[in-house]
Amino acid sequence: QVQLVESGGGLVQPGGSLRLSCAASGFTFASYYISWYRQAPGKEREFVASITSNGGITNYADSVKGRFTISRDNAKNTAYLEMQSLKLEDTAVYYCKRPNGNYWGQGTQVTVTS
């Protein structure tokens, strides 16, 4: 079955960096578009970034453009979200998603705090 497992979250100070990973299994990873979303406490889940199946095209929410980088390694069946210059408002649970079929991971918590 399709599985997406996020990791790499944690506690970080403002201005710091984290790299999230999304390990995929149960499907041909290289054939699918992958997205990252996040949900802050009391807010709706929102789009963060996406990447096409071959990694050729990426898209970002305005709030993270220039600070976050989405990438993928199809040989490792893994997608990544490199987050730099983190802000307090980046605190959220981060999810990866395979839009085709609406599959979600369980999420990983990112907390930006001074």
N, C-alpha and C positions, 0 to 999 in steps of 0.2 A: 504494500500500500504506500501511497505517497506520504513521505515524512519530510518535514522541514524543522531543523533544530538550530535555534540561535544560541550564540554564546559570545562572551567577550564584554558583557556589560559590567558595570561597577560604579564605584564612587570616584569622582574626579573634581578637581578644583576648576573654577572658571579660567578659561584660557588653555586648559589641558586638552589631551587627545585620548581617543579610544578607537580601537578597531573591532567592529562586530563581525562575526562570521555566521553564515547560514549554511549548514550542511544538509544536502538534499539526498534522498534515497527513494527508491520505489518507482522511479520514472527516468526517462532519458533527459537528464538535466540540460544538456547542450541544445535541446530543441525548444526550450521554453524561456520566455520573458520572465524576469524576476523583479519584484518591487520590495521596497522597504516602506513601512508605515510606523507611526508612533502614536501613543495615546498617553497624554498627561492626565494627572488626577483631575476628575471633574470635567474633562473635555472629551470631545469626540475624537475618534481615531482619524489621523490625517496622513496624507501621502507625504513621503519624504523624498524618495528617489526611485528610479527604475532603470533597467538595462535590458537591451534586446538579447536574443539568444546567443548571438556571436560576440556580444560586447561592443558592437560597433556604434550603437546609439545609446546615450544616457539622457536622463531627464531629471530635473531637480525642482523641489519646491523653492519658491523665492527665499524663504526663511533660512535655507541651508546652503543656497548657491554660493560657491566660492569657499565654503568651509568643509563641506562633506564631499566625499568621492565614493561612488559606487563602482564596483568591479566584480569580476568573476573569473574563476579558474575552472573551466569545463573539464579538465583532466582530473580535478579533485572534487568535482560535483559540489562546489562551494561558491557562494557569493559573499561579498564583503561590503561593509560600509565603514570607510575611514572617516572619522570625525575629528576635526581640528578646531581650535579656537572656540571650544565649547562655552556655552552661555548657560546661565541659570535656567532660562526658558527651554533649554534642550532636555531637561529632566522629563523622562517618560519611560514607558515600556516600549521597546522597539520590536517590531515584528517583521519577519519576511513573509512574502506571499507569492504564490504562483497563481497569477490571475486566471489563467485558463483552468477552470475547475474550482476556483475560489478556495485554494488550499492555503492554510495559515500555519505558522509555527506557534510555539507556546509563548514566545516573547522573552526578552532579556531586559532587565532593569538598568537604566542609565540614570545616575543621580549626579547632578552638578551642584556642588555646594562649597561654600567658603568656610 
